[in-house]
Amino acid sequence: MNVNGHPVVSTIAPLKYLAESISVGIVITPAVWYVNEGGIPALRGVNIRPGRIVKDGLVQISHDGHAANKKSRLRAGDLVVVRTGQAGAAAVVPVELDGSNCIDLIIIRPGCKLVPRYLEYVLNSGYSRRRISEQSVGSIQSHFNVGAMRDMPIPVPALEEQLRIVKFLDSECSRLTDSAQALRRQIELLESREDSVLHELTSVNSAPAARIKHVVSRLTSGPRGWGELVGDSGVPFIRIANIPRRGIALSLEDLAYVDPPAGSERERTRTQVGDVLVSITADIGSVGVIDAHTVDGNVSQHICLLRARESICHPRWLAYAIKAPAANRALRMSSYGGAKVGLGLAEVAETSISLPNLSTQAHHIKLIDEALSWNEALRGQLTKKLALISEWKQALVDAAVTGQIDVATARGA
């Protein structure tokens, strides 16, 4: 058990008395040091995850920049710790990055008193992360000071015990990671099933095709400049964050409100039950439907509002038909690039969907609703299991590095 928040181990010492050195990588990197190829890899905060280094976003600096920053050169077995953003995330430098450099990271050279992987587990434990969180500063991005890292109290069992802890945690965490990956694969299969359901049930071979502009009475996007009017009260202001990637039920988390000025812009984009919303920037083609919680609101300029002509097209049929792979793919292919990917209203208007009679629409909507409801329920169960695995993994690390379990006799769940 813990005593006053400290681990139950024979020795606890500040990291500065255990490590060979603790320093900070390049803080200011002149633009001329960055090169596209032929340079020296330079790790940044975006490359560091708790317990691993990812190479996505890995930059290179020139040999001149590398030569000018000898103190931030990395050796295999060093630990790099994020200072800004996900402050405290720590990972061991692998052999393939021996001799690389780093930008705005804390560098710990463990020395002879600490096994690198053991220190990595300690720094990523809840015990250390809580201290790091408490001592980080900044309201927008947390920042962890290297001085606080030097003073970080580290449990220090004998080297043989450190190695036993590493062996135990490597084995148990690997097993839990495999279980988590299997769950993620099941979630991916569910998403493929949703696409298949939408494809099968919105592609009615005997039904005519119709362009969206012919089945709606309104096709418009939100007013510009209303982002400045967002506040804590007023009418619902639906943004891209409220449009789901899966399914068509709008997310009410982080729902914003706006006090709209009276006039044509307010009326043009005032929401009614059944209005179909399509993302025309960012997540191109994501779809949501207005319900009682979001009625009488307005949409942002990044959303296309469609109002189905219900005499020929049910609103949910329109939403599902746009969400289906064929129409969704057509929308994404029609989007334009540049500084920001976007989709024009004309491209939405010209997109074709299958348009069976209302009776067929209603029958297929019922089948889709049932299939997606089943999908969502199972996805929720799998997501909950993923969260439990993550919690158990963290608890196991915490218990092992703080001496709450004897790794020589412990067995994972």
C-alpha atoms as one frame of an Amber mdcrd trajectory, in Angstrom:
protein
   0.000   0.000   0.000   0.991   3.652  -0.343   1.859   5.773   2.667   1.032
   9.476   2.304   1.057   9.085  -1.463   4.553   7.564  -1.563   5.342   4.083
  -2.853   6.212   1.280  -0.481   9.814   0.544  -1.506  13.068   0.501   0.390
  14.534   3.670  -1.188  13.148   6.828  -2.761  15.525   9.443  -4.150  15.306
  12.566  -6.335  16.072  11.731  -9.949  19.011  14.172  -9.997  20.910  11.873
  -7.600  20.245   8.796  -9.715  20.637   9.888 -13.332  23.937  10.537 -15.062
  22.498  13.746 -16.542  19.210  15.603 -17.028  19.068  18.292 -19.710  16.815
  19.927 -22.296  16.952  19.538 -26.057  17.041  22.393 -28.559  14.508  25.009
 -27.456  14.746  27.432 -30.390  15.226  25.846 -33.806  16.058  28.276 -36.643
  14.086  27.505 -39.778  17.318  27.084 -41.762  18.156  24.015 -39.683  15.154
  22.058 -40.968  15.859  19.918 -44.037  13.689  17.551 -46.054  16.269  14.804
 -46.474  19.843  13.885 -45.679  19.668  15.401 -42.209  19.648  14.157 -38.621
  16.349  12.919 -37.130  15.068  15.265 -34.406  12.426  14.050 -31.971   9.690
  16.442 -30.810   6.802  16.175 -28.390   4.496  14.894 -31.162   6.748  11.837
 -31.510   6.540  10.802 -27.871   3.827   8.589 -26.434   3.948   6.964 -22.986
   6.325   4.053 -23.490   6.921   4.426 -27.225   8.227   6.691 -29.969   6.225
   7.226 -33.153   7.913   8.335 -36.348   4.914  10.106 -37.869   5.854  13.779
 -38.032   9.541  13.086 -37.408  11.595  16.018 -38.723  15.234  16.316 -39.721
  17.723  19.049 -38.945  20.894  19.897 -40.837  24.291  18.572 -39.848  25.265
  22.139 -38.926  22.313  22.378 -36.548  23.193  18.978 -35.097  26.826  20.017
 -34.587  25.744  23.216 -32.840  23.656  21.301 -30.299  25.841  18.559 -28.880
  24.062  18.672 -25.510  20.783  17.574 -27.082  22.207  14.593 -28.954  20.567
  11.333 -27.957  21.988   7.938 -27.154  20.146   4.647 -27.265  18.824   4.070
 -23.742  18.266   7.751 -22.987  14.772   8.771 -21.938  13.008  11.662 -23.633
  10.184  13.359 -21.769   7.617  15.795 -23.180   7.792  19.272 -21.654   4.886
  20.980 -23.426   1.471  19.565 -24.329   1.191  15.982 -23.078   3.683  16.930
 -20.367   5.446  13.984 -18.759   4.994  11.362 -21.481   8.275   9.424 -21.477
   9.924   6.918 -23.801  13.298   5.192 -24.151  15.342   6.107 -27.236  15.689
   2.941 -29.368  18.918   1.788 -31.021  17.816   2.999 -34.465  17.637   6.580
 -33.174  21.034   6.502 -31.485  22.839   9.737 -32.411  19.655  11.632 -33.259
  18.733  15.019 -31.781  15.651  16.421 -30.067  13.666  19.644 -29.808  12.203
  20.961 -26.547  12.316  17.607 -24.755  13.794  16.702 -21.386  16.675  14.246
 -21.850  17.478  11.821 -19.037  20.594   9.673 -19.200  19.863   7.024 -16.547
  23.413   5.978 -15.708  24.265   2.847 -13.725  21.644   3.118 -10.964  18.555
   2.826 -13.143  17.403   0.375 -15.790  16.088   2.598 -18.641  12.887   0.617
 -19.167  12.221   0.623 -15.426  12.568   4.413 -15.310  10.258   4.658 -18.329
   7.599   2.687 -16.452   8.051   4.835 -13.355   7.720   8.122 -15.237   4.609
   6.896 -17.059   3.004   5.595 -13.879   0.096   7.349 -12.238   2.391   8.065
  -9.276   4.704  10.216 -11.429   2.116  11.614 -13.831   0.107  13.067 -10.937
   3.177  14.894  -9.670   3.991  16.124 -13.165   0.422  17.364 -13.641   0.493
  19.187 -10.307   3.774  20.912 -11.142   3.018  21.767 -14.777   2.112  25.346
 -15.610   0.067  26.958 -18.383  -3.663  27.172 -19.036  -3.663  26.376 -22.762
  -0.708  23.977 -22.962   0.801  22.478 -19.834   4.554  22.963 -19.465   6.799
  20.899 -17.201   9.999  22.460 -15.901  13.267  20.513 -16.073  13.997  21.553
 -12.494  10.875  19.752 -11.321  12.047  16.668 -13.209  15.388  16.781 -11.421
  13.542  16.796  -8.091  11.144  14.003  -9.062  11.210  11.316  -6.324  11.936
   7.923  -7.862  11.463   4.539  -6.134  14.810   2.741  -6.408  14.799  -1.006
  -5.790  17.945  -3.021  -6.519  18.881  -3.400 -10.182  17.876  -7.073 -10.097
  14.426  -6.096  -8.881  14.158  -3.370 -11.522  14.861  -5.991 -14.176  12.229
  -8.318 -12.696   9.675  -5.490 -12.718  10.483  -4.699 -16.359  10.183  -8.358
 -17.385   6.849  -8.700 -15.575   5.387  -5.479 -16.978   6.650  -6.136 -20.505
   4.907  -9.514 -20.467   1.645  -8.365 -18.880   1.382  -5.104 -20.835   2.063
  -6.938 -24.082  -0.780  -9.354 -23.300  -3.142  -6.480 -22.500  -2.063  -4.611
 -25.640  -2.865  -7.678 -27.755  -6.319  -7.834 -26.159  -6.871  -4.137 -26.869
  -5.818  -4.558 -30.498  -8.275  -7.431 -30.905 -11.068  -5.192 -29.575 -10.067
  -2.387 -31.951 -10.233  -4.830 -34.865 -13.772  -5.740 -33.813 -14.697  -2.054
 -33.752 -13.236  -1.652 -37.254 -15.360  -4.594 -38.419 -18.434  -2.896 -36.950
 -17.649   0.226 -38.932 -17.288  -1.861 -42.095 -20.631  -3.481 -41.297 -22.253
  -0.043 -41.029 -20.938   0.856 -44.481 -22.221  -2.453 -45.860 -25.663  -1.962
 -44.325 -25.945   1.541 -45.755 -24.755   0.384 -49.167 -27.143  -2.560 -49.344
 -30.235  -0.779 -48.038 -29.868   2.549 -49.847 -29.011   1.008 -53.219 -32.441
   0.029 -54.539 -31.834  -1.305 -58.054 -35.378  -0.719 -59.281 -35.495   2.861
 -57.976 -34.588   5.900 -60.079 -31.586   8.043 -59.220 -32.140  11.668 -58.309
 -29.790  14.578 -57.715 -30.014  16.012 -54.228 -31.072  19.416 -55.579 -34.250
  17.798 -56.927 -35.324  16.249 -53.595 -34.783  19.239 -51.284 -36.608  22.533
 -50.818 -33.618  24.189 -49.152 -29.903  23.814 -49.726 -27.715  26.352 -47.962
 -24.792  26.831 -45.594 -24.484  28.733 -42.336 -23.773  32.451 -42.070 -20.223
  33.767 -41.932 -18.859  35.521 -38.889 -21.277  34.097 -36.351 -18.464  32.364
 -34.479 -17.915  35.655 -32.662 -21.508  35.520 -31.375 -21.132  32.154 -29.649
 -21.880  32.210 -25.925 -23.460  30.279 -23.087 -27.056  31.173 -23.930 -29.314
  31.656 -26.921 -30.341  29.140 -29.572 -28.377  25.985 -30.486 -25.492  26.693
 -32.846 -24.545  23.454 -34.586 -20.928  23.069 -35.617 -18.924  20.297 -37.280
 -17.990  18.949 -33.838 -21.677  18.057 -33.362 -21.912  16.017 -36.565 -21.021
  12.353 -35.942 -18.606  10.311 -38.010 -20.695   7.206 -37.416 -24.488   7.200
 -37.529 -26.622  10.327 -38.024 -27.580  11.336 -34.461 -26.103  14.741 -33.643
 -23.752  14.874 -30.677 -24.921  17.270 -27.989 -21.535  17.294 -26.264 -19.913
  20.702 -26.569 -23.085  22.110 -28.131 -22.638  25.866 -28.522 -25.265  28.574
 -28.361 -25.648  31.859 -30.187 -27.769  34.968 -29.802 -28.637  35.414 -33.486
 -29.329  38.820 -34.991 -32.805  39.070 -36.521 -32.960  39.069 -40.285 -32.592
  36.970 -43.392 -29.467  35.109 -42.265 -31.207  33.893 -39.132 -34.251  32.688
 -41.083 -32.281  31.179 -43.951 -30.373  28.829 -41.641 -32.967  28.337 -38.871
 -33.177  24.597 -38.178 -36.329  22.481 -38.342 -36.873  18.899 -37.189 -35.674
  16.599 -39.953 -33.166  18.997 -41.520 -30.146  17.083 -42.760 -26.730  18.568
 -42.025 -23.619  17.714 -44.035 -20.068  18.700 -43.129 -18.511  20.621 -46.023
 -15.084  21.143 -44.396 -12.874  18.970 -42.168 -14.768  15.623 -41.982 -16.206
  15.892 -45.485 -19.517  14.070 -45.825 -20.286  13.488 -42.156 -24.074  13.645
 -41.717 -26.479  14.490 -38.902 -30.215  15.095 -38.545 -31.900  17.858 -36.538
 -34.116  16.600 -33.709 -36.084  18.196 -30.874 -32.880  19.104 -29.018 -31.433
  21.189 -31.851 -34.536  22.634 -33.495 -34.894  26.411 -33.965 -31.120  26.810
 -33.940 -28.644  27.781 -36.634 -25.698  26.095 -38.325 -22.133  27.254 -38.834
 -20.712  28.273 -42.193 -18.949  24.901 -42.438 -22.228  22.988 -42.627 -24.614
  22.441 -45.518 -28.281  22.420 -44.453 -30.656  20.308 -46.541 -34.437  20.303
 -46.128 -36.027  17.277 -47.801 -39.228  17.584 -49.821 -41.103  15.092 -47.685
 -43.676  14.409 -50.387 -40.967  12.435 -52.214 -38.088  11.924 -49.778 -38.041
  11.102 -46.085 -35.383  13.178 -44.209 -33.735  10.097 -42.696 -33.604   8.453
 -46.123 -31.779  11.518 -47.450 -29.340  11.372 -44.506 -28.649   7.661 -44.885
 -28.333   7.900 -48.669 -25.713  10.660 -48.315 -23.943   8.671 -45.585 -23.809
   5.559 -47.794 -20.405   4.761 -49.364 -21.251   5.700 -52.969 -22.603   9.201
 -52.310 -20.110   9.846 -49.515 -17.220   8.879 -51.755 -18.533  11.162 -54.502
 -18.701  14.077 -52.050 -15.157  13.541 -50.817 -13.840  13.277 -54.378 -15.601
  16.531 -55.247 -13.979  18.447 -52.389 -11.360  21.019 -53.270  -7.928  21.328
 -51.687  -5.588  24.200 -50.916  -5.073  25.615 -47.453  -8.291  24.004 -46.254
 -10.211  21.105 -47.753 -13.797  22.041 -48.537 -16.918  21.059 -50.430 -19.021
  23.473 -52.465 -22.812  23.584 -52.256 -22.950  22.948 -56.000 -21.184  19.611
 -55.528 -23.668  18.628 -52.837 -26.560  19.652 -55.095 -25.338  17.525 -58.008
 -24.711  14.352 -55.965 -27.046  11.512 -56.904 -28.935   9.221 -54.544 -31.344
   6.343 -55.079 -34.967   7.474 -54.636 -37.476   4.637 -54.180 -41.093   5.330
 -53.229 -41.881   6.519 -49.694 -43.130   3.096 -48.594 -39.852   1.447 -49.577
 -37.913   4.281 -47.951 -39.781   3.817 -44.676 -39.189   0.043 -44.684 -35.472
   0.392 -45.378 -35.094   3.209 -42.824 -36.501   0.853 -40.183 -34.013  -1.867
 -41.136 -31.090   0.583 -41.113 -32.135   2.046 -37.762 -32.254  -1.434 -36.212
 -28.885  -2.482 -37.682 -27.103   0.704 -36.627 -28.668   0.603 -33.176 -27.274
  -2.923 -32.723 -23.902  -1.714 -34.024 -23.844   1.209 -31.616 -24.736  -0.953
 -28.621 -21.939  -3.427 -29.417 -19.481  -0.615 -30.134 -20.294   0.833 -26.724
 -19.573  -2.506 -25.034 -16.264  -2.910 -26.884 -15.244   0.672 -26.108 -16.004
   0.088 -22.428 -13.804  -3.026 -22.465 -11.010  -1.012 -24.081 -11.244   1.563
 -21.310 -11.117  -1.163 -18.661  -8.016  -2.688 -20.250  -6.348   0.718 -20.256
  -7.249   1.245 -16.598  -6.004  -2.211 -15.622  -2.746  -1.683 -17.531  -2.137
   1.609 -15.717  -3.025   0.071 -12.347  -0.624  -2.808 -12.985   2.245  -0.436
 -13.788   1.476   1.686 -10.731   1.371  -1.328  -8.436   4.594  -2.831  -9.798
   6.760   0.302  -9.610   5.473   1.332  -6.192   6.049  -2.053  -4.594   2.383
  -2.854  -3.994   2.772  -6.247  -5.670   5.569  -8.769  -5.664   6.330  -9.281
  -9.352   8.144 -12.526  -8.582   4.845 -14.157  -7.591   2.184 -11.910  -9.172
   0.097 -13.069 -12.082  -1.813 -10.739 -14.404  -5.586 -10.904 -14.647
